[in-house]
Amino acid sequence: MVLAELVWTLKKTYQLEKDRIILIIEGLLASKDVVLEESERVQSALLLFRYGRAGFSDCLLFVNARA
């Protein structure tokens, strides 16, 4: 859920566009210095977020519910 809060902060506070937020999450996924719990689920949620109309937190909840 921390990742969902990060996305919300990037969008609402820093007013970043969806494409930029996606790049940031991809960077976190690729980083050797950051470990994301359930990274496969994060990747799936990111795909839904990229091509869908739902927010990232909704995509993450959907992926977790299906697991």
matplotlib code that plots the C-alpha trace (Angstrom):
import matplotlib.pyplot as plt

x = [0.0, 3.0, 3.4, -0.2, 0.4, 3.5, 1.6, -1.1, 1.5, 3.3, 0.0, -1.7, 1.2, 3.7, 1.1, 3.0, 1.3, 0.5, 3.4, 5.9, 4.5, 4.8, 8.4, 9.1, 7.5, 9.4, 12.6, 11.7, 11.0, 14.4, 16.4, 18.8, 18.6, 14.8, 12.9, 9.2, 7.1, 5.1, 6.9, 5.1, 1.8, 3.1, 4.1, 0.6, -1.0, 1.3, 0.2, -3.5, -2.7, -0.8, -3.6, -6.7, -8.6, -8.5, -6.1, -3.0, -4.3, -7.5, -5.3, -3.2, -6.2, -7.7, -4.5, -4.2, -7.8, -7.2, -4.1]
y = [0.0, 2.3, 2.2, 3.2, 6.2, 7.1, 7.2, 9.3, 11.8, 12.0, 12.7, 15.0, 16.8, 16.9, 16.8, 14.2, 12.7, 9.0, 8.3, 9.8, 7.9, 4.7, 5.4, 5.9, 2.7, 0.8, 2.4, 1.1, -2.4, -2.4, -1.0, -3.3, -1.0, -1.2, -4.4, -4.3, -6.9, -9.0, -7.4, -9.6, -8.2, -4.7, -5.4, -6.8, -3.8, -1.4, -3.0, -2.5, 1.1, 1.8, 0.6, 1.1, 4.0, 2.9, 4.4, 2.6, 1.7, 0.2, -1.9, -3.1, -4.0, -5.9, -7.9, -8.7, -9.8, -12.2, -13.8]
z = [0.0, 0.4, -3.4, -3.9, -1.5, -3.4, -6.7, -5.1, -3.8, -7.2, -8.9, -6.4, -4.8, -7.7, -10.4, -12.5, -15.5, -15.7, -18.1, -15.8, -12.8, -14.8, -15.5, -11.8, -10.8, -13.5, -12.2, -8.7, -10.1, -11.9, -9.1, -7.2, -4.2, -3.7, -3.0, -3.7, -2.0, -4.6, -7.5, -10.0, -8.8, -9.0, -12.6, -13.4, -11.8, -13.7, -17.0, -16.0, -15.0, -18.2, -20.6, -18.5, -17.0, -13.4, -10.9, -9.8, -6.4, -7.9, -10.3, -7.4, -5.4, -8.4, -8.9, -5.2, -5.1, -8.0, -6.3]

ax = plt.figure().add_subplot(projection="3d")
ax.plot(x, y, z, "-o")
ax.set_aspect("equal")
plt.show()
